[in-house]
Amino acid sequence: MKKSKKLLAALLSGVMTLSLAACGGGSASQETTNTAAPSTAQTEETGTAAAADLAFEPYEDELVVQLGRLASPHTISSLYEGDTLEDNPYTRYVKEKLNISFEDVIEANDEDYKKQISLAVASGDLPDIFTVTDYNTLVELVDNDLIYDLTDVYEKYVCDYVRGVYDSFDGRCMEMVTFDGRLMALPGSNPDNGVPILCWMRKDWLDQLNLNPDEDGDLCITIEDIENIAKAFVDADISGKGTVGIALADNVGDAQGLYGAMGGFADIWLQNEDGSIEWGTFADDSVKNTWELLNRWFKEGLLDPQFGTRTADDVNSLLINNQCGIAFGPWHTPDWRFTHVKDANPEAQYIAYTMKDADGKVNAYHENAVGSFVAVRKDYEHPEAAVKILNVVFGDLATATAETAPEVAQFVKDGGDNFCRPYQIEVIPYENTEKYFTEHTAVLNGEMTPEQCTTAENRNTSEAMMKYLEDPDNVTSETSAGWKAYNSRIIGCGASIGKLQENGNANWLSPLYPPTMPVMAQKKTTIDTLELQAYIKIVTGEEPISYFDEMKEKWYANGGSDIIAELEEYYQK
């Protein structure tokens, strides 16, 4: 494939994680003078050792792999001076281990990358190995017979640890990349690291006003608690800039945390016990009741007066400008959102809470087990290279130390972005987020040392936290990484994992994550627009709450019923 023009633009990039344990590498069987046939155990041991050798076997002659990869200004800016995405600590480590080097033939930002891949699919001129960022593109690649069947290659070359990571999802990862019983791509695993959605509050504002919405200390609050704090923040207007109590971006899903606190969720597909499928917005009255609540908040001045017009970036600006002290987001929100607030407002501190409904339950839903994929063009001569690279990047490097991988370890410490790796996916176990909380808590409590953490990332972030905690009131460029890690992995995970498990009041839903099928492709945009318009009109008072039922009828009539029928047929197969 010919070299493509590299397209770079902004891409929000959250902190990505490494795997928890190293790939198992078996040792060769001991020699024996016994001429009898080996026992089954001996045969299995030898086979395991041979497989482990293949998993990391280097090429005798250098193999140059043409890659299709995501690139963003954030990723580029994290590189050392003189390095590139083709030549950096991660790629040099792969070169050292496997004698593989890389040439990026598609290197572009999020939407531009999707366009470049679409053009490559249309022409059939694909990179040797490339990241696939969405399931619909993967389906298209399979349907057009453009990518390599990796079934046999995977079984022969995958290391034990990577296989174990996928197994930790009880088949949900491999199911997404299996077509007619054949493995057509390598999945990126995605633990439930985004939910439950938390309510984050400016702790320094709470302290200044002598407020505490969590008197019982269980880090779990109600809608009423949120309302009371929002009113107090608006009335106090600590920054003097006109405080906004609650600010939400211009999409239905940005209120997901509030929907959960009202008993349900929008913007997800749910399947009932009888096999019928429904859209979360209409599964019960939770979303309708939330819109009615938001309308009251809007009229009372607690909800942003510019509701419906602000983008996510606009909401971030309110936070950064000290105009809003409440935000909603997952445990890792400090890594990519509040770090900018802290830079602009050194005094800013946050605390996180789960949100419970009227029955005392914290509603949450399992995220899609797979976020993105790695595929190999159909006629590539070395498909096994895709699996070997996976083994090195997500297995061997998972527990790398300063001694075993000094350059990579230092790069991680210096804030190097994980997307500098050859693959822009994550291969991490289902329980990974819980490990963040338990290991970092143990280190800070003196129960273990950073060196005893099970991953290189946890070792580095533990050390960063400890450095930050030496002087938590004076965060500098050298300790900002520790501030982010502490607020996400201790404050965020403390609420969404530690206290949630202790409280025992989580209620988990398992949504469906279907591909975009013909009817959905034709009609989903129309009904999404109907829903969004109704949301904004009801919340701002342009329409009464009864308009929700009118919108619901239009939603079904304009494609909703047809899409549901399509989905029910798909899931009955």
N, C-alpha and C positions, 0 to 999 in steps of 0.2 A: 504494500500500500504506500502511496506517495505521501510525503510529509505534508501535513495540513498546517494551515495558518493557526497559530496559537491564539485563542481568544480568552481574555482574562476579564473578569468582572467580579463584583462583590458577591460573596457567598457567606451567609451566617454559618459558622462552623463551631459546633459545640465541642466540649472536651470529649475526646474519644478514648476508649479504654483498651488495655491489652488483656490477654487471656490470663488465667489464674495459675496454671501449672505447665511445666515443660512437657513436650512430647516424650513419650516413653521410648527409649532406645534400648532394645534388647542386646545382650552380649552373645557372642557366638557360643555354641554348645562346646562343652569340654570334649577333648579328644579321648577316645577309648580304644582299647585293643580288642574289645569284644566284637567278634565277627557276626554275631546274631543280628537279626533285624531289629532296628531301634524300637523302643516302646512308643506308644501313642504320645505320651507326655514329652519324650525326647523329640519326636517329630514335630509336635506343636511348638516346642521351644525353638527348634532350629528354624521353623517357618516364621515365627515371630521375629527372630533375630534377622533373618533375611529380609523380611518386610521393612524392618526398621532401617536396615542398611540402604534399601532402595529409596526410602522416604527422604534421605538426605544425601544420596549419592551424587557427587559433583560430576559435571561433564568434563570429559578429557580435553575437548576443544571448546573454546569460549562460545557460548550460545548467546546471540543477540536477539532479544525478544522485542517485537514491536508492540507497544502498548497503546491502548486508548484509556485515558485517565482524566479524572477531574482535577482542576487547578483553580485556585482562588487567590486573590491578593493576600488574604490571611495566611494561607499555606506558603505562598511564595515568600512573604515577608519573614517567615520564621526560619528560612534557610540561612546557613552561614554564608558570609560573603564569598563569592566565587563558586558556590554550589548551585546546582540546578535540581529540578525534579528527577532528572535522569541520573544525576551524580550527587548523592548526598549520603549521610551516614547509614541510612536504611539500605539504599541500593548497593552501597559498597560492602555492606555486611552480606547481602545476598550474593554478591560477586565472590566474596571470600569463601563462602560456604558451598556455593553451587557452580561457580564459574559462569554465572549468567549476568549479562549486562542488559541495559534497556535503551530503547529508542522510542520516544513518545511521538507517535504519528497523529494522535488526536490528544490535544491538551487544552482543555477549555473549562470555562465556568459552568455552573449549574444548567441554566436553560440553553446556553450556547452549546454545551456538551451534548445535551439531548438532541439538539438540531444536527450536530455533526454526526452523531451515531445514526440518526434517522437517515441522513444522506448516505452514509456508508451502507446501511441496510438496503436502501433502494438500489444502490449500485452493485451491491454484493462485494464491495471492496473493503473488507473488514480488517482491523488489526489482528495480530496473532492472538493476543489475549486482551480483554477489555472489561472495564466495569460497566455493568448495566444498572441504571439507577431506578428503573421502575418495572413492575411486573408485566405491564402491557407490552413493553418492548421485548421482554424475554419471550412472551407468547408469540409475538410476531416473528422473532428469530427462529423459534422452534417450528412454527407453521410453515415457514419458507425454507426449512431445511438448511439453515445457514451456519449452524453451530455444531460442535463436536459432541458426540455422545460420550460422556465421561464416566459411564458406569464402571467399565472394566478398569480404566485408568485410576479412578478413585480407589477402588478396592485394592489395587495392587500397590499404590504408592502412599496413601494417606497414613499419617502417623497416628499412634494410639490416642494422643491427647486431642488432636483436632476431631477425630471421630467421637471422642467422649464429649466434647463441647456440643456437637450436633445432637448427640444422644440425650443430652440433658434437657432438650426441648420436647422429648417424647414424640419425636417424629414430625413436629410442626415445621422444622426447618427444611428437612429433606422433602417433605410433601410438596412444598412450594416449587421445587426445581425438578420434580419427577413427573414425566409425561409418558403415559403408556408404559409405566414400569421402568423407564430409563432416566438416568440422572443426566440432565442437560446443562447444568451450571453448578457452580460452587456458591452456596448461599452465604450471605453475611448474616450473622445471628443478632437478634435484637431482644435483649431481656426486657422485662417490664420496667424500663428505667424512666418512663415519663409519667407514670401514674402511681398513686393517686395525685391529682393536681393539688398543690398546696396554696394556702393563702399566706403570702409573705407580707410582713408589716415592718415599718421602720421602727426598730427597737429603741433607737435614740429618741425618737418622737414620743413613743409610749412612756419612756422613762422621764422625759422632760415634763410630760403632762400627768405623771403619776397614774398611768392607766395600765390595767392588766386584764385582757379579755379571757385569760386562762387561769382562773383562781384555783382550780383543782390540780393544775400542773400536768395534765395529761396530753398537752399539746394538741388538743382537739376542740374546735370551737363551732359555734352555730352561725347561721345566717344573721340572727339577731345580734350576736357579738360583733360581727363584721359591720353591720349597720351602725351600731353604737360608736365604734372606733372611727368609722368614716366620718360620722357627724362631728365627733370631737376634733378630728384633724382639720376638717373644713372650718369649723368655728375658730380654732386656735390660729390657723394660717401661719404656722411657725416661720415659713420662709418669707412671708409678706408678699408673695407673688400671686396670690389667689389660688389656694389649694383646691385640687380636684380630689373628691373623695374616692370614687371608683372610676377607672378609665379602662375601656375595652376597645380592641381594634374592630375594624369594620367587617367582621365575619361572624357567622352564627357560632362557630366552634370556639371562639375566644372566651365565651362564657361557660365553657365545659365544667370548670370547677364549681361554679354556682349551680349548674344543672344537677351535678352530683349531690350537692348539699340539699337539693330539693327532691332528690329521689330517683333521678334518671339521667339520660344523656341524649344529646342531639348528635347528628352527623355520624352515626354508626348503624350498621345493619345487624339486626338481632334475629335469631332463629328460635322459635318456640318448640316445646316438646313434641308437638304434633307435626313438626316440619315446616310450618308456615313461617314466613319471613315478614318482618316489619321494619320500618324506618324508625330509628330511636326517637326522633322528634315526636312521633305519634304513638309510641308504645304505651304511654300513660299520660297523665296530666302534668308531669314534672316540668317539662320545657314550657308549656303554656303558662304554668304558675310562675315560672322564673321570669318570663317576659312581662307578666303583670307586675311582679315585684320590681323589676327594673324600671318600668313605667312610673311607679310610685317614687322610686329613688330619683328618677329624672325630674319629676315635678317638684320634689323636695330639695333639689340642688345637691344631692349626694352623688349622683351619676354625672359624669362629664357632660357639660352643656353642648359640646361638639360631638356627642355620640353619633355614630353612623358615618362620620366623615374622617375620622382619624385612622391612619394605618398603624401597623405594629411599630414602625419606626417613630411615628408621631407619639405613640404611647411611651415608648422608650425615652423620647425627648422630655416628656413630662417628668419622668422619674429622675432623669439626669439633671434637669433644671430645678430639682427640689420642689416640684409642684404637686407631687403625688406620693403618698406614703404607703399605699396598698397595691399589691400586684399579685397575679395568679400565675403559677407555673410549677413545673416539676422540681425535683430535688436539685437538679444541676443548673437551675436558673442563675445562681451567682456566677457560674463559670463564663457565661456568655452575655448576661444582661446586667447584673448588678455590679460587675467589675467596672463598667463605665460610670455607674452612679458613684462608686467609691472613688474613682479617679477625680471626679468633679467635686465631690463632697467628702473630704477625708473623715468627717465625723459620722458618716452614715454607717449604721449597723442594722442588721436584719434578724428577724426571728420568723420561723415557719410553723404553720399549724395545718393539720388535716381539718376537713370540714365534715360535720356529721349532719344527717337528716333528722327529721322529727322523731324517728325511731331509734336514734342514737347510732346509726350505721354510717360508716365511711364508704361510700360507693366508689368503685374503681373498676376499670376494665383492662383485660389483657391486651397488650399491644400486639401488632403483627409480629410473628416470630422472625420474620425476614424483612430487612429494609432494602437491600440491594444485592447485586449478584456479580460474579465473575464468570465470563463465558469465553470460549475458545472457538476461533473460526473453524469451520468444518474440515478444511483440507490442511490444517496445520500439521507439520511433520513431528512436532514434539509436544503433544498435548499433556504429557506427564509433567512438563515443566510447570504448568499451572498449579498442580497439586504440590509439587516440591517447594515452590515459592510460598504457597500457603503454609506449609509445614514450618518453614524457616521463620517467616514473619510473625505468624500467630502461635507457633509452638516453641521453637528454639528461643526466640526473643522474649517470650512471656516471663521467664524468670532470669533473664540476663542480668548480670551484675557488672559493676565497673571493671571487674577482672576479665570476665568472659566476653563482654562486648563494650569496651570502654568508650568508643566513639558514640555509639547509640545511646548509652547510658548518660553521657554528658549532654548529648543533644536533647534528650528528654528533660533533663534538669534545666537546660537553658530555654525551655519553652518551645522546642521544636514540635511542629504540628504532626500528628499521626498520619495525616493525609499526604505527607511526604513519602509514605510507603508506596510500593508499587501498586497495591490494591486499595481502593477507597471503600472498603467494607470493614466490618468488625467481626471477629470470630471469638466470641466470649461466652462463657457459660451462663445458663439461665439464672444462677444464683449470684452472679457477679456483683450486682449492686449491694446485696446484703453483705458480701465480703468487704466492700468499701467501708461500710459502717463498722462491722465487727473488728476488722483488723486495725483501722485507724483509731477506734476507741480504745482498743487494747494497748496500742502504742502510747497514746496520750495518758492512759491510766498507769503506765509503767509495768504492764503485764507482759509485754514483749518489746523487743527492740525493732527499729525499722528494718534491720537486716533480716529479721525473722519473718517479715511479710512474704506472702507467697508469690507476689509479682513484682517486677521491676518498677511498675508504675506506683504501686502502693508503697514501696520503699521510698521512692522519690517524693511522693506527696506527703508521706509521714514526716520525712525530714523537713520538707517545706513548711508544714504546719508547725512543727516544733520551733523552727526559726521565727515564724510569724508570732507565735505565742510568747516569745522572749520580750517583745515590746508591741503588744496588740493595739495600743493606742497611737502608734506611729508607723503606719504602713508605708513602706517605700517600694521602689521598683524592685528591690531585692526580696521583699517579703510579700508582694502582691499575689504571687502564685500560692503562697501559703494561706493568705486570706481567702482566696477563691476556694481552695481545697477544703479549708475548715468550714466555710459556710455551706458548701454543697454536701460534703461527705459526713460532716458532724451535725450541723444545724438542719440541713435539708433531709438527709437520711435519718437523722434522729427522730424527726416527726413522721416521715413516710414509711420507715422500717422499724426503728427501735420502739417508739411509743405505740405505733399502730399494732405491732405484734403483742406488746405488753397489754394493750387495751383489749385486744381480741374482738374488735368491732368492725372488721373489714368485710365488705360484701362485694365479691368479684364477679364481673360479667365476662363472658367470652364472645366478643363480636365475630362476625364473619368478615373476611377480607377478600372479596371476590375480584377476579379480573374485570376489566371493562369489556363487556360483551356488546353485540350489535345494537340491541335496543337501548341499553344504557348509554352507549356512545352517542346515540341519536337524540336522546331525550333528557338525560340527566342534567345537563347545563340549564335547560329551561326550567325544570322544577327546582333546581338549586336557587335560581334567580328569584322565583316566586317566594321561596322560603326566606331568603335574605331580605327581600323588599318588605315582606310582612313583618319580619323581625324589627327592622328599623322603624317602620311606620307605627307599630304597636308601642314600642318602647318610647318613642318621641311623642306619642299622643296623637299622631295624625290619624290613626284608626283606633277604635276601641278594641278591647281584648276579644270581643266576639268575632272580630275579623280573623282570628286564628282558625276558627272552624271553617270559615269561607275559604281561606288559603288551603286548608287541609283537603277540602273537596276538589279544589283546582289542582292541587298537587297530584292526587290520584288520577284525575281526569286527563291531565296533560302529560302523562307518561309514567307516573308512579305505579299504577296498577300493572302496566305492561312490564315494567322493570322487575317488579316483585314476581310476576309470573315467570319471567325469564330466569330469575335467580332460583326460584323453587324448582324449576325443571333442571337447572344446572346441578343443584345440590342433591337432587334425588337420584342422579346417575351413579 
